[in-house]
Amino acid sequence: MTSLSSPLDSSVPVCFSLGIALLALLASPAEAQVSAYGMVALSSYGFSYQGSSFSFNADTASLGGGAFYNFPIHSRLTAGIDGRVLYGPAAYGGITADAALRIGFVPPRVRTRPYFEIGGGVVSAVINPGVTPQRITNGAVEFLGGLDIRLTDSVDLRAVEYGAAAAPSNNGRTSGVGFLDAGLV
């Protein structure tokens, strides 16, 4: 069986592809933003047992860091993803690692950049250190909000950030954390 085709049939997809490529090159793309940060925090790891409210033993100093990626958007609103780790080395400390959706706002002619995040990850802490230590590790939902202040075009001061990560506890113990931190982005 012989099929009849014209030379025009094969050139349409090529012309269409070249047109799309040309539009992509000539369009003014928004720039994505990738940032890394370090922070110091006052954190409090606590525990819940079988649905009771969380009890927090003591506040501890923690160190943390992470990175976020803001998607290219032509707006004052930003959206991206953030991955972070928070480590409290003290007896009542612990480790938190999570990933979150980050929504921010970049106002015109103002150096402040407020944001909030919602995500999930893991919280791990030791209950009864020194007596009968037991590490409690579980998944958790995290909520946080903060304010970055632009110092230069490439450096921000993380003026304040407040957040918490915890999970409901229906059977057994569950760990959670609340934290207040500051740092550089």
Secondary structure, DSSP 8 states (H G I E B T S, - for coil): ------HHHHHHHHHHHHHHHHHHHHS-----EEEEEEEEEEEEEEEEETT---EEEEEEEEEEEEEEEE---SSSEEEEEEEEEEE--STT-EEEEEEEEEEEE--TT--EEEEEEEEEEEEEEEESTTTS-EEEEEEEEEEEEEEEEESSSS-EEEEEEEEEEE---SSSEEEEEEEEEEEE-
